[in-house]
């Protein structure tokens, strides 16, 4: 998603379902929230996932932390 209104509406919807949602305007290779106030960590993939973010996802699973990739495009980004 790139439309700010859609992003906010999705955040409001997820918050209404009991999720703790944090939104960042910057795309990084690390999760937006390093604190663990959640039972499940949802990683939103609106336009693919970087290798570093995919590494973070895999290691969360290997560490036994509940994590889920969400969004319309979950494929790994390739270098240009």
Backbone as XML, in Angstrom:
<?xml version="1.0"?>
<chain id="A" units="angstrom">
  <residue number="1" name="UNK">
    <atom name="N" x="0.834" y="-1.181" z="0.000"/>
    <atom name="CA" x="0.000" y="0.000" z="0.000"/>
    <atom name="C" x="0.871" y="1.233" z="0.000"/>
  </residue>
  <residue number="2" name="UNK">
    <atom name="N" x="0.479" y="2.197" z="-0.769"/>
    <atom name="CA" x="1.206" y="3.461" z="-0.768"/>
    <atom name="C" x="0.302" y="4.632" z="-0.393"/>
  </residue>
  <residue number="3" name="UNK">
    <atom name="N" x="-1.004" y="4.436" z="-0.471"/>
    <atom name="CA" x="-1.942" y="5.501" z="-0.136"/>
    <atom name="C" x="-2.018" y="5.653" z="1.385"/>
  </residue>
  <residue number="4" name="UNK">
    <atom name="N" x="-1.608" y="6.814" z="1.925"/>
    <atom name="CA" x="-1.609" y="6.996" z="3.383"/>
    <atom name="C" x="-2.963" y="6.742" z="4.031"/>
  </residue>
  <residue number="5" name="UNK">
    <atom name="N" x="-4.046" y="7.091" z="3.338"/>
    <atom name="CA" x="-5.375" y="6.865" z="3.898"/>
    <atom name="C" x="-5.645" y="5.376" z="4.060"/>
  </residue>
  <residue number="6" name="UNK">
    <atom name="N" x="-5.279" y="4.568" z="3.057"/>
    <atom name="CA" x="-5.465" y="3.118" z="3.153"/>
    <atom name="C" x="-4.641" y="2.529" z="4.295"/>
  </residue>
  <residue number="7" name="UNK">
    <atom name="N" x="-3.424" y="3.027" z="4.451"/>
    <atom name="CA" x="-2.553" y="2.527" z="5.522"/>
    <atom name="C" x="-3.179" y="2.827" z="6.882"/>
  </residue>
  <residue number="8" name="UNK">
    <atom name="N" x="-3.648" y="4.062" z="7.071"/>
    <atom name="CA" x="-4.274" y="4.409" z="8.341"/>
    <atom name="C" x="-5.546" y="3.604" z="8.573"/>
  </residue>
  <residue number="9" name="UNK">
    <atom name="N" x="-6.351" y="3.402" z="7.536"/>
    <atom name="CA" x="-7.583" y="2.629" z="7.690"/>
    <atom name="C" x="-7.260" y="1.178" z="8.081"/>
  </residue>
  <residue number="10" name="UNK">
    <atom name="N" x="-6.221" y="0.608" z="7.484"/>
    <atom name="CA" x="-5.815" y="-0.750" z="7.835"/>
    <atom name="C" x="-5.314" y="-0.801" z="9.274"/>
  </residue>
  <residue number="11" name="UNK">
    <atom name="N" x="-4.556" y="0.209" z="9.698"/>
    <atom name="CA" x="-4.073" y="0.265" z="11.077"/>
    <atom name="C" x="-5.239" y="0.360" z="12.060"/>
  </residue>
  <residue number="12" name="UNK">
    <atom name="N" x="-6.225" y="1.162" z="11.731"/>
    <atom name="CA" x="-7.407" y="1.299" z="12.589"/>
    <atom name="C" x="-8.165" y="-0.016" z="12.657"/>
  </residue>
  <residue number="13" name="UNK">
    <atom name="N" x="-8.303" y="-0.683" z="11.531"/>
    <atom name="CA" x="-9.007" y="-1.976" z="11.494"/>
    <atom name="C" x="-8.286" y="-3.000" z="12.364"/>
  </residue>
  <residue number="14" name="UNK">
    <atom name="N" x="-6.964" y="-3.095" z="12.227"/>
    <atom name="CA" x="-6.193" y="-4.061" z="13.009"/>
    <atom name="C" x="-6.214" y="-3.723" z="14.495"/>
  </residue>
  <residue number="15" name="UNK">
    <atom name="N" x="-6.168" y="-2.425" z="14.824"/>
    <atom name="CA" x="-6.253" y="-2.016" z="16.217"/>
    <atom name="C" x="-7.596" y="-2.430" z="16.807"/>
  </residue>
  <residue number="16" name="UNK">
    <atom name="N" x="-8.654" y="-2.285" z="16.017"/>
    <atom name="CA" x="-9.987" y="-2.694" z="16.448"/>
    <atom name="C" x="-10.085" y="-4.185" z="16.699"/>
  </residue>
  <residue number="17" name="UNK">
    <atom name="N" x="-9.201" y="-4.962" z="16.086"/>
    <atom name="CA" x="-9.186" y="-6.411" z="16.292"/>
    <atom name="C" x="-8.276" y="-6.801" z="17.458"/>
  </residue>
  <residue number="18" name="UNK">
    <atom name="N" x="-7.725" y="-5.788" z="18.133"/>
    <atom name="CA" x="-6.920" y="-6.062" z="19.308"/>
    <atom name="C" x="-5.422" y="-6.057" z="19.096"/>
  </residue>
  <residue number="19" name="UNK">
    <atom name="N" x="-4.972" y="-5.721" z="17.882"/>
    <atom name="CA" x="-3.539" y="-5.665" z="17.614"/>
    <atom name="C" x="-2.977" y="-4.326" z="18.070"/>
  </residue>
  <residue number="20" name="UNK">
    <atom name="N" x="-1.726" y="-4.325" z="18.465"/>
    <atom name="CA" x="-1.002" y="-3.087" z="18.737"/>
    <atom name="C" x="-0.290" y="-2.717" z="17.450"/>
  </residue>
  <residue number="21" name="UNK">
    <atom name="N" x="-0.642" y="-1.604" z="16.859"/>
    <atom name="CA" x="-0.136" y="-1.226" z="15.540"/>
    <atom name="C" x="0.758" y="-0.002" z="15.660"/>
  </residue>
  <residue number="22" name="UNK">
    <atom name="N" x="1.933" y="-0.079" z="15.061"/>
    <atom name="CA" x="2.813" y="1.075" z="14.961"/>
    <atom name="C" x="3.141" y="1.275" z="13.498"/>
  </residue>
  <residue number="23" name="UNK">
    <atom name="N" x="3.110" y="2.517" z="13.042"/>
    <atom name="CA" x="3.343" y="2.823" z="11.636"/>
    <atom name="C" x="4.594" y="3.678" z="11.524"/>
  </residue>
  <residue number="24" name="UNK">
    <atom name="N" x="5.434" y="3.321" z="10.573"/>
    <atom name="CA" x="6.654" y="4.081" z="10.331"/>
    <atom name="C" x="6.653" y="4.539" z="8.881"/>
  </residue>
  <residue number="25" name="UNK">
    <atom name="N" x="7.070" y="5.778" z="8.655"/>
    <atom name="CA" x="7.126" y="6.292" z="7.290"/>
    <atom name="C" x="8.407" y="5.864" z="6.585"/>
  </residue>
  <residue number="26" name="UNK">
    <atom name="N" x="9.325" y="5.255" z="7.319"/>
    <atom name="CA" x="10.591" y="4.816" z="6.746"/>
    <atom name="C" x="10.633" y="3.298" z="6.651"/>
  </residue>
  <residue number="27" name="UNK">
    <atom name="N" x="11.096" y="2.789" z="5.511"/>
    <atom name="CA" x="11.258" y="1.354" z="5.333"/>
    <atom name="C" x="12.648" y="0.988" z="5.826"/>
  </residue>
  <residue number="28" name="UNK">
    <atom name="N" x="12.708" y="0.036" z="6.757"/>
    <atom name="CA" x="13.991" y="-0.397" z="7.294"/>
    <atom name="C" x="14.082" y="-1.910" z="7.202"/>
  </residue>
  <residue number="29" name="UNK">
    <atom name="N" x="15.214" y="-2.443" z="7.537"/>
    <atom name="CA" x="15.400" y="-3.887" z="7.523"/>
    <atom name="C" x="15.140" y="-4.539" z="8.858"/>
  </residue>
  <residue number="30" name="UNK">
    <atom name="N" x="14.681" y="-3.763" z="9.826"/>
    <atom name="CA" x="14.406" y="-4.312" z="11.148"/>
    <atom name="C" x="12.959" y="-4.026" z="11.523"/>
  </residue>
  <residue number="31" name="UNK">
    <atom name="N" x="12.386" y="-4.854" z="12.396"/>
    <atom name="CA" x="11.007" y="-4.615" z="12.808"/>
    <atom name="C" x="10.835" y="-3.238" z="13.429"/>
  </residue>
  <residue number="32" name="UNK">
    <atom name="N" x="9.669" y="-2.656" z="13.252"/>
    <atom name="CA" x="9.404" y="-1.306" z="13.725"/>
    <atom name="C" x="9.412" y="-1.215" z="15.241"/>
  </residue>
  <residue number="33" name="UNK">
    <atom name="N" x="9.106" y="-2.294" z="15.918"/>
    <atom name="CA" x="8.994" y="-2.249" z="17.371"/>
    <atom name="C" x="9.796" y="-3.386" z="17.981"/>
  </residue>
  <residue number="34" name="UNK">
    <atom name="N" x="10.877" y="-3.063" z="18.679"/>
    <atom name="CA" x="11.704" y="-4.092" z="19.282"/>
    <atom name="C" x="11.184" y="-4.535" z="20.646"/>
  </residue>
  <residue number="35" name="UNK">
    <atom name="N" x="10.262" y="-3.783" z="21.244"/>
    <atom name="CA" x="9.699" y="-4.169" z="22.527"/>
    <atom name="C" x="8.703" y="-5.290" z="22.327"/>
  </residue>
  <residue number="36" name="UNK">
    <atom name="N" x="8.550" y="-6.125" z="23.322"/>
    <atom name="CA" x="7.673" y="-7.294" z="23.172"/>
    <atom name="C" x="6.423" y="-7.162" z="24.029"/>
  </residue>
  <residue number="37" name="UNK">
    <atom name="N" x="5.533" y="-6.270" z="23.650"/>
    <atom name="CA" x="4.257" y="-6.124" z="24.330"/>
    <atom name="C" x="3.173" y="-6.893" z="23.600"/>
  </residue>
  <residue number="38" name="UNK">
    <atom name="N" x="3.526" y="-7.725" z="22.661"/>
    <atom name="CA" x="2.577" y="-8.400" z="21.795"/>
    <atom name="C" x="2.710" y="-9.905" z="21.948"/>
  </residue>
  <residue number="39" name="UNK">
    <atom name="N" x="1.668" y="-10.606" z="21.568"/>
    <atom name="CA" x="1.721" y="-12.059" z="21.538"/>
    <atom name="C" x="2.138" y="-12.539" z="20.152"/>
  </residue>
  <residue number="40" name="UNK">
    <atom name="N" x="1.794" y="-11.787" z="19.135"/>
    <atom name="CA" x="2.144" y="-12.130" z="17.754"/>
    <atom name="C" x="2.700" y="-10.897" z="17.067"/>
  </residue>
  <residue number="41" name="UNK">
    <atom name="N" x="3.683" y="-11.108" z="16.202"/>
    <atom name="CA" x="4.266" y="-9.996" z="15.467"/>
    <atom name="C" x="3.908" y="-10.155" z="13.990"/>
  </residue>
  <residue number="42" name="UNK">
    <atom name="N" x="3.176" y="-9.199" z="13.446"/>
    <atom name="CA" x="2.791" y="-9.216" z="12.044"/>
    <atom name="C" x="3.727" y="-8.308" z="11.277"/>
  </residue>
  <residue number="43" name="UNK">
    <atom name="N" x="4.375" y="-8.841" z="10.250"/>
    <atom name="CA" x="5.259" y="-8.045" z="9.403"/>
    <atom name="C" x="4.532" y="-7.774" z="8.099"/>
  </residue>
  <residue number="44" name="UNK">
    <atom name="N" x="4.220" y="-6.510" z="7.861"/>
    <atom name="CA" x="3.460" y="-6.121" z="6.670"/>
    <atom name="C" x="4.380" y="-6.052" z="5.461"/>
  </residue>
  <residue number="45" name="UNK">
    <atom name="N" x="3.980" y="-6.723" z="4.396"/>
    <atom name="CA" x="4.751" y="-6.741" z="3.145"/>
    <atom name="C" x="3.868" y="-6.169" z="2.050"/>
  </residue>
  <residue number="46" name="UNK">
    <atom name="N" x="3.918" y="-4.867" z="1.869"/>
    <atom name="CA" x="3.102" y="-4.223" z="0.861"/>
    <atom name="C" x="3.717" y="-4.259" z="-0.522"/>
  </residue>
  <residue number="47" name="UNK">
    <atom name="N" x="5.044" y="-4.363" z="-0.580"/>
    <atom name="CA" x="5.730" y="-4.358" z="-1.882"/>
    <atom name="C" x="6.944" y="-5.278" z="-1.837"/>
  </residue>
  <residue number="48" name="UNK">
    <atom name="N" x="6.783" y="-6.437" z="-1.265"/>
    <atom name="CA" x="7.894" y="-7.378" z="-1.159"/>
    <atom name="C" x="8.618" y="-7.224" z="0.166"/>
  </residue>
  <residue number="49" name="UNK">
    <atom name="N" x="9.562" y="-8.130" z="0.410"/>
    <atom name="CA" x="10.294" y="-8.112" z="1.665"/>
    <atom name="C" x="11.793" y="-8.150" z="1.368"/>
  </residue>
  <residue number="50" name="UNK">
    <atom name="N" x="12.549" y="-7.329" z="2.076"/>
    <atom name="CA" x="13.998" y="-7.288" z="1.860"/>
    <atom name="C" x="14.642" y="-8.549" z="2.446"/>
  </residue>
  <residue number="51" name="UNK">
    <atom name="N" x="15.861" y="-8.812" z="2.030"/>
    <atom name="CA" x="16.576" y="-9.970" z="2.557"/>
    <atom name="C" x="16.785" y="-9.834" z="4.060"/>
  </residue>
  <residue number="52" name="UNK">
    <atom name="N" x="17.109" y="-8.620" z="4.522"/>
    <atom name="CA" x="17.332" y="-8.421" z="5.948"/>
    <atom name="C" x="16.052" y="-8.622" z="6.749"/>
  </residue>
  <residue number="53" name="UNK">
    <atom name="N" x="14.933" y="-8.091" z="6.240"/>
    <atom name="CA" x="13.669" y="-8.273" z="6.945"/>
    <atom name="C" x="13.267" y="-9.744" z="6.931"/>
  </residue>
  <residue number="54" name="UNK">
    <atom name="N" x="13.533" y="-10.453" z="5.833"/>
    <atom name="CA" x="13.223" y="-11.883" z="5.769"/>
    <atom name="C" x="14.083" y="-12.652" z="6.768"/>
  </residue>
  <residue number="55" name="UNK">
    <atom name="N" x="15.351" y="-12.249" z="6.919"/>
    <atom name="CA" x="16.236" y="-12.860" z="7.912"/>
    <atom name="C" x="15.654" y="-12.657" z="9.311"/>
  </residue>
  <residue number="56" name="UNK">
    <atom name="N" x="15.193" y="-11.424" z="9.612"/>
    <atom name="CA" x="14.567" y="-11.147" z="10.906"/>
    <atom name="C" x="13.349" y="-12.037" z="11.125"/>
  </residue>
  <residue number="57" name="UNK">
    <atom name="N" x="12.527" y="-12.189" z="10.112"/>
    <atom name="CA" x="11.330" y="-13.035" z="10.198"/>
    <atom name="C" x="11.714" y="-14.482" z="10.504"/>
  </residue>
  <residue number="58" name="UNK">
    <atom name="N" x="12.654" y="-15.036" z="9.728"/>
    <atom name="CA" x="13.070" y="-16.435" z="9.931"/>
    <atom name="C" x="13.639" y="-16.649" z="11.323"/>
  </residue>
  <residue number="59" name="UNK">
    <atom name="N" x="14.436" y="-15.706" z="11.790"/>
    <atom name="CA" x="15.039" y="-15.878" z="13.109"/>
    <atom name="C" x="14.024" y="-15.719" z="14.239"/>
  </residue>
  <residue number="60" name="UNK">
    <atom name="N" x="13.013" y="-14.937" z="14.046"/>
    <atom name="CA" x="11.930" y="-14.882" z="15.035"/>
    <atom name="C" x="11.277" y="-16.253" z="15.151"/>
  </residue>
  <residue number="61" name="UNK">
    <atom name="N" x="11.014" y="-16.867" z="14.000"/>
    <atom name="CA" x="10.405" y="-18.203" z="14.021"/>
    <atom name="C" x="11.331" y="-19.216" z="14.683"/>
  </residue>
  <residue number="62" name="UNK">
    <atom name="N" x="12.612" y="-19.192" z="14.324"/>
    <atom name="CA" x="13.584" y="-20.123" z="14.905"/>
    <atom name="C" x="13.727" y="-19.927" z="16.420"/>
  </residue>
  <residue number="63" name="UNK">
    <atom name="N" x="13.540" y="-18.703" z="16.895"/>
    <atom name="CA" x="13.615" y="-18.414" z="18.331"/>
    <atom name="C" x="12.313" y="-18.750" z="19.053"/>
  </residue>
  <residue number="64" name="UNK">
    <atom name="N" x="11.327" y="-19.251" z="18.314"/>
    <atom name="CA" x="10.060" y="-19.628" z="18.925"/>
    <atom name="C" x="9.102" y="-18.479" z="19.148"/>
  </residue>
  <residue number="65" name="UNK">
    <atom name="N" x="9.372" y="-17.330" z="18.526"/>
    <atom name="CA" x="8.479" y="-16.184" z="18.655"/>
    <atom name="C" x="7.413" y="-16.245" z="17.567"/>
  </residue>
  <residue number="66" name="UNK">
    <atom name="N" x="6.157" y="-16.009" z="17.917"/>
    <atom name="CA" x="5.109" y="-16.034" z="16.900"/>
    <atom name="C" x="5.225" y="-14.844" z="15.959"/>
  </residue>
  <residue number="67" name="UNK">
    <atom name="N" x="5.400" y="-15.120" z="14.684"/>
    <atom name="CA" x="5.524" y="-14.066" z="13.665"/>
    <atom name="C" x="4.755" y="-14.501" z="12.425"/>
  </residue>
  <residue number="68" name="UNK">
    <atom name="N" x="4.240" y="-13.522" z="11.696"/>
    <atom name="CA" x="3.465" y="-13.807" z="10.494"/>
    <atom name="C" x="3.730" y="-12.735" z="9.454"/>
  </residue>
  <residue number="69" name="UNK">
    <atom name="N" x="3.991" y="-13.163" z="8.217"/>
    <atom name="CA" x="4.104" y="-12.215" z="7.106"/>
    <atom name="C" x="2.699" y="-11.922" z="6.599"/>
  </residue>
  <residue number="70" name="UNK">
    <atom name="N" x="2.366" y="-10.658" z="6.445"/>
    <atom name="CA" x="1.050" y="-10.238" z="5.969"/>
    <atom name="C" x="1.231" y="-9.278" z="4.804"/>
  </residue>
  <residue number="71" name="UNK">
    <atom name="N" x="0.194" y="-9.111" z="4.032"/>
    <atom name="CA" x="0.226" y="-8.119" z="2.970"/>
    <atom name="C" x="0.115" y="-8.737" z="1.594"/>
  </residue>
  <residue number="72" name="UNK">
    <atom name="N" x="-0.062" y="-7.877" z="0.596"/>
    <atom name="CA" x="-0.337" y="-8.361" z="-0.757"/>
    <atom name="C" x="0.880" y="-8.905" z="-1.496"/>
  </residue>
  <residue number="73" name="UNK">
    <atom name="N" x="2.117" y="-8.555" z="-1.082"/>
    <atom name="CA" x="3.289" y="-9.023" z="-1.821"/>
    <atom name="C" x="4.364" y="-9.472" z="-0.840"/>
  </residue>
  <residue number="74" name="UNK">
    <atom name="N" x="4.459" y="-10.794" z="-0.639"/>
    <atom name="CA" x="5.375" y="-11.348" z="0.349"/>
    <atom name="C" x="6.639" y="-11.942" z="-0.276"/>
  </residue>
  <residue number="75" name="UNK">
    <atom name="N" x="6.817" y="-11.757" z="-1.576"/>
    <atom name="CA" x="7.992" y="-12.284" z="-2.249"/>
    <atom name="C" x="9.240" y="-11.497" z="-1.838"/>
  </residue>
  <residue number="76" name="UNK">
    <atom name="N" x="10.383" y="-12.173" z="-1.869"/>
    <atom name="CA" x="11.654" y="-11.533" z="-1.518"/>
    <atom name="C" x="12.037" y="-10.563" z="-2.639"/>
  </residue>
  <residue number="77" name="UNK">
    <atom name="N" x="12.447" y="-9.370" z="-2.257"/>
    <atom name="CA" x="12.910" y="-8.382" z="-3.234"/>
    <atom name="C" x="14.241" y="-8.838" z="-3.816"/>
  </residue>
  <residue number="78" name="UNK">
    <atom name="N" x="14.450" y="-8.580" z="-5.078"/>
    <atom name="CA" x="15.720" y="-8.913" z="-5.707"/>
    <atom name="C" x="16.509" y="-7.639" z="-5.943"/>
  </residue>
  <residue number="79" name="UNK">
    <atom name="N" x="17.821" y="-7.754" z="-5.920"/>
    <atom name="CA" x="18.678" y="-6.588" z="-6.149"/>
    <atom name="C" x="18.535" y="-6.112" z="-7.580"/>
  </residue>
  <residue number="80" name="UNK">
    <atom name="N" x="18.517" y="-4.822" z="-7.777"/>
    <atom name="CA" x="18.344" y="-4.263" z="-9.125"/>
    <atom name="C" x="19.645" y="-4.262" z="-9.888"/>
  </residue>
</chain>
